Amino acid sequence: MDDEFAEQLHNLQDQALLTRKEADFRSYLVKTGVAEDIVKLLVGMEEADGGIPEEEAVNFVREKYGSRDLALEEGKPIDIINEVIDENTGLKARLAELESQFADTLGRINAVETGKRKEAFESLIALHPSEPEETEDEEAPPPASLDLGKMYAALLARFPAEAPPPETVATLEGDELAPPEVVPWSAESAEEPPTGTASLSVIEAWYPTAFAMDSAYNRPHEPALFDELVSAADPTPPAEPAEGEEPPAPMEFAKAVQLHALFWTLATAAAPVASASATPEPTE
């Protein structure tokens, strides 16, 4: 074996081989024909430049393609690509900062809106206060909570007993009646009547989940619906209309369905709190 070749072989064996990832990528370039096209491109560029000395071959490739620089203009690497990449990185960081500031501002707005509703929350609790708990401290009785069972009974008294008649729907086979609407609070489909209470802090925590504005400026419900819920939960019978006046119109079925669903979100929010505060019975 030629001594020079043997030395070259020995040096190659001592050098670090391609990593698995690099070998797989080289195989991919060969199989897809990309490697052949790259060779043709480099040969064409070498010939166009009047020949590249052997000792300058590596520098030639680095000048044309190194460090994310591309020869977009003949003989002139374009550094603006690096500038664009750096600018994009900076913009992403700025966007993340602005999104964080926006979320913080939105949280403060929702907190202020909830704070302004405190009087309305207290008015709702005053309509259906729970029975006061016995306490050893007679001078500082516990704050009243909303009795959910009483509130639900007051709402049922305002809700229509039946759904409106099914509407006629035009189909290819002629006019047909739409399926009858389900009455969620009817004896056949209603859930078990709610029990337990909702304290002021529970209502304050529940309100944003039902009415707060999200990052797209959307709300699950408009805040006016809470006012309608409080009004519907008022157990005071409506005043008799004066002579010649029309009696108040009954609550629309669609509105009753909305209020019914909204009430149960409150009852659901209060349930975990009530379970956590319950004292377990001692076991033997």
C-alpha positions as CSV (number, residue, x, y, z in Angstrom):
1,M,0.0,0.0,0.0
2,D,1.3,3.4,-0.9
3,D,2.7,5.2,2.2
4,E,0.9,8.4,1.4
5,F,-2.4,6.7,0.8
6,A,-2.0,4.7,4.0
7,E,-1.4,7.9,5.9
8,Q,-4.5,9.5,4.4
9,L,-6.5,6.4,5.3
10,H,-5.2,6.5,8.9
11,N,-6.1,10.2,9.2
12,L,-9.6,9.5,7.9
13,Q,-10.1,6.7,10.4
14,D,-8.9,9.0,13.2
15,Q,-11.3,11.8,12.2
16,A,-14.8,11.9,13.7
17,L,-17.3,10.3,11.3
18,L,-20.6,11.9,10.4
19,T,-23.3,11.8,13.0
20,R,-26.3,9.6,12.4
21,K,-28.4,12.7,11.7
22,E,-25.8,14.1,9.2
23,A,-25.5,10.7,7.5
24,D,-29.3,10.4,7.2
25,F,-29.5,13.9,5.7
26,R,-26.7,13.1,3.2
27,S,-28.5,10.0,2.2
28,Y,-31.7,12.0,1.7
29,L,-29.9,14.5,-0.5
30,V,-28.5,11.8,-2.7
31,K,-31.8,9.8,-3.0
32,T,-33.8,12.9,-3.9
33,G,-31.3,14.1,-6.4
34,V,-30.7,17.3,-4.5
35,A,-27.0,16.5,-4.1
36,E,-26.6,16.2,-7.9
37,D,-28.3,19.5,-8.5
38,I,-26.0,21.2,-5.9
39,V,-22.9,19.8,-7.6
40,K,-24.1,21.1,-11.0
41,L,-24.8,24.5,-9.4
42,L,-21.4,24.7,-7.8
43,V,-19.7,23.7,-11.0
44,G,-21.6,26.3,-13.0
45,M,-20.7,29.0,-10.5
46,E,-17.1,27.9,-10.4
47,E,-16.9,28.1,-14.2
48,A,-18.8,31.4,-14.3
49,D,-16.2,32.9,-11.9
50,G,-13.3,31.8,-14.2
51,G,-12.1,29.0,-12.1
52,I,-11.6,28.7,-8.4
53,P,-8.1,27.6,-7.2
54,E,-8.1,24.4,-5.2
55,E,-6.9,26.0,-2.1
56,E,-9.8,28.6,-2.2
57,A,-12.6,26.0,-2.7
58,V,-13.7,26.0,0.9
59,N,-13.6,29.8,1.2
60,F,-15.6,30.0,-2.1
61,V,-18.4,27.8,-0.6
62,R,-18.3,29.7,2.7
63,E,-18.5,33.0,1.0
64,K,-21.5,32.0,-1.0
65,Y,-23.5,30.0,1.6
66,G,-21.9,30.3,5.0
67,S,-23.6,31.8,8.1
68,R,-27.1,31.9,6.5
69,D,-25.8,34.3,3.8
70,L,-27.1,33.7,0.3
71,A,-25.7,35.1,-3.0
72,L,-28.9,36.7,-4.0
73,E,-27.0,39.2,-6.1
74,E,-24.1,38.2,-8.3
75,G,-20.9,38.5,-6.3
76,K,-22.6,40.2,-3.3
77,P,-23.7,38.2,-0.2
78,I,-26.8,39.7,1.3
79,D,-26.5,40.3,5.0
80,I,-30.1,41.6,5.3
81,I,-31.3,38.0,5.9
82,N,-29.5,37.9,9.2
83,E,-31.0,41.3,10.0
84,V,-34.5,40.1,9.2
85,I,-34.0,37.0,11.4
86,D,-32.8,39.1,14.3
87,E,-35.6,41.6,13.8
88,N,-38.2,38.7,13.8
89,T,-36.8,37.4,17.0
90,G,-37.0,40.9,18.6
91,L,-40.6,41.3,17.3
92,K,-41.6,37.9,18.8
93,A,-40.2,39.0,22.2
94,R,-42.0,42.3,21.9
95,L,-45.3,40.5,21.0
96,A,-45.0,38.2,24.0
97,E,-44.4,41.3,26.2
98,L,-47.4,43.1,24.8
99,E,-49.6,40.0,25.2
100,S,-48.6,39.8,28.8
101,Q,-49.4,43.5,29.4
102,F,-52.7,43.1,27.6
103,A,-53.7,40.1,29.7
104,D,-52.7,42.0,32.9
105,T,-54.8,45.0,31.8
106,L,-57.7,42.8,30.9
107,G,-57.5,41.2,34.3
108,R,-57.6,44.5,36.0
109,I,-60.6,45.7,33.9
110,N,-62.5,42.5,34.8
111,A,-61.6,42.9,38.4
112,V,-62.9,46.5,38.4
113,E,-66.2,45.4,36.7
114,T,-66.6,42.7,39.3
115,G,-65.9,45.1,42.1
116,K,-68.6,47.5,40.9
117,R,-71.1,44.7,41.1
118,K,-70.6,44.1,44.8
119,E,-73.7,46.0,45.7
120,A,-75.8,43.9,43.3
121,F,-74.3,40.7,44.8
122,E,-75.3,41.9,48.2
123,S,-78.8,42.7,47.0
124,L,-79.1,39.2,45.6
125,I,-78.1,37.7,48.9
126,A,-80.5,39.9,50.7
127,L,-83.4,38.5,48.6
128,H,-82.7,34.9,49.8
129,P,-80.4,34.9,52.8
130,S,-79.4,31.6,54.3
131,E,-80.2,30.7,57.9
132,P,-77.4,32.2,60.1
133,E,-75.0,29.6,61.5
134,E,-74.5,29.3,65.2
135,T,-71.3,30.8,66.4
136,E,-69.6,31.3,69.7
137,D,-68.8,34.9,68.9
138,E,-72.2,36.6,69.4
139,E,-70.7,40.0,68.6
140,A,-69.5,39.1,65.2
141,P,-72.1,36.9,63.4
142,P,-71.0,35.3,60.2
143,P,-71.9,37.1,57.0
144,A,-75.1,36.1,55.2
145,S,-74.9,33.8,52.2
146,L,-77.3,33.2,49.3
147,D,-79.7,30.3,49.8
148,L,-79.6,28.6,46.4
149,G,-82.7,26.5,47.1
150,K,-84.8,29.5,47.9
151,M,-83.5,31.4,44.9
152,Y,-84.2,28.5,42.5
153,A,-87.8,28.3,43.9
154,A,-88.3,32.0,43.2
155,L,-87.0,31.6,39.6
156,L,-89.3,28.6,39.0
157,A,-92.3,30.8,40.0
158,R,-91.4,33.2,37.2
159,F,-90.5,30.6,34.5
160,P,-93.2,29.5,32.1
161,A,-94.6,26.1,32.9
162,E,-94.6,25.0,29.3
163,A,-92.6,25.5,26.1
164,P,-94.1,27.4,23.2
165,P,-96.0,25.3,20.6
166,P,-93.6,23.8,18.0
167,E,-93.1,25.9,14.9
168,T,-93.9,24.7,11.4
169,V,-90.8,24.0,9.4
170,A,-90.8,23.8,5.6
171,T,-89.1,20.6,4.3
172,L,-88.9,18.9,0.9
173,E,-91.7,16.6,1.8
174,G,-93.9,19.5,3.0
175,D,-94.5,21.5,6.1
176,E,-93.7,19.7,9.3
177,L,-93.7,20.6,13.0
178,A,-90.3,21.1,14.6
179,P,-89.4,18.9,17.5
180,P,-90.9,20.2,20.8
181,E,-88.5,22.2,23.0
182,V,-87.5,20.6,26.3
183,V,-88.4,22.4,29.4
184,P,-85.2,22.1,31.6
185,W,-87.0,22.8,34.8
186,S,-90.0,20.5,34.3
187,A,-90.6,17.6,36.6
188,E,-89.6,15.1,33.8
189,S,-86.2,16.7,33.0
190,A,-85.2,18.9,35.9
191,E,-82.2,18.2,38.0
192,E,-82.4,17.7,41.7
193,P,-83.3,21.0,43.4
194,P,-80.1,22.8,44.5
195,T,-79.1,22.9,48.1
196,G,-76.4,24.8,49.9
197,T,-75.4,28.4,49.8
198,A,-73.2,30.8,47.9
199,S,-71.2,33.3,49.9
200,L,-70.3,36.8,48.7
201,S,-66.8,35.6,47.9
202,V,-68.1,32.6,45.9
203,I,-70.4,35.0,43.8
204,E,-67.4,37.4,43.3
205,A,-65.3,34.5,42.0
206,W,-68.2,33.1,39.8
207,Y,-69.1,36.4,38.2
208,P,-66.0,36.8,35.9
209,T,-66.4,33.2,34.6
210,A,-69.8,34.1,33.4
211,F,-69.5,37.8,32.3
212,A,-65.8,38.7,32.0
213,M,-64.3,39.8,28.7
214,D,-61.7,37.6,27.0
215,S,-58.7,38.6,24.8
216,A,-61.0,38.6,21.8
217,Y,-63.4,41.1,23.5
218,N,-66.1,38.4,23.8
219,R,-68.1,37.6,26.9
220,P,-70.0,34.3,27.8
221,H,-73.0,36.5,28.7
222,E,-73.7,40.2,28.7
223,P,-73.6,41.8,32.1
224,A,-77.3,42.9,31.7
225,L,-78.3,39.2,32.0
226,F,-77.1,39.3,35.7
227,D,-79.5,42.1,36.4
228,E,-82.3,40.1,34.8
229,L,-81.3,37.1,37.0
230,V,-81.6,39.3,40.1
231,S,-84.9,40.7,39.0
232,A,-86.3,37.3,38.2
233,A,-85.1,35.9,41.6
234,D,-87.1,38.6,43.5
235,P,-89.8,36.8,45.5
236,T,-91.9,39.9,45.7
237,P,-95.1,39.3,43.7
238,P,-95.4,41.8,40.8
239,A,-97.7,44.7,41.6
240,E,-101.3,44.5,40.3
241,P,-101.7,46.7,37.2
242,A,-103.7,49.8,37.6
243,E,-107.1,50.0,36.0
244,G,-106.7,50.3,32.3
245,E,-103.1,49.1,32.3
246,E,-102.0,45.9,30.6
247,P,-100.6,43.2,33.0
248,P,-96.9,42.6,32.6
249,A,-96.0,40.1,29.9
250,P,-94.9,36.7,31.1
251,M,-91.2,35.8,30.8
252,E,-90.2,34.6,27.4
253,F,-89.3,30.9,27.2
254,A,-85.9,31.6,25.6
255,K,-85.0,34.1,28.3
256,A,-86.1,31.6,31.0
257,V,-83.8,29.0,29.5
258,Q,-80.9,31.5,29.6
259,L,-81.5,32.4,33.2
260,H,-81.9,28.7,34.2
261,A,-78.5,27.8,32.7
262,L,-76.9,30.9,34.3
263,F,-78.2,29.9,37.7
264,W,-76.8,26.4,37.5
265,T,-73.4,27.8,36.7
266,L,-73.6,29.6,40.0
267,A,-74.8,26.6,41.8
268,T,-72.0,24.5,40.3
269,A,-69.4,27.1,41.4
270,A,-70.8,27.0,44.9
271,A,-70.9,23.2,45.2
272,P,-67.1,22.6,45.5
273,V,-66.8,25.3,48.1
274,A,-69.6,23.8,50.1
275,S,-68.1,20.3,49.9
276,A,-64.7,21.6,51.0
277,S,-66.1,23.4,54.0
278,A,-68.3,20.5,55.1
279,T,-66.9,18.9,58.3
280,P,-66.6,15.1,57.8
281,E,-68.3,12.9,60.4
282,P,-66.0,11.1,62.8
283,T,-65.5,7.5,62.0
284,E,-64.8,4.8,64.6
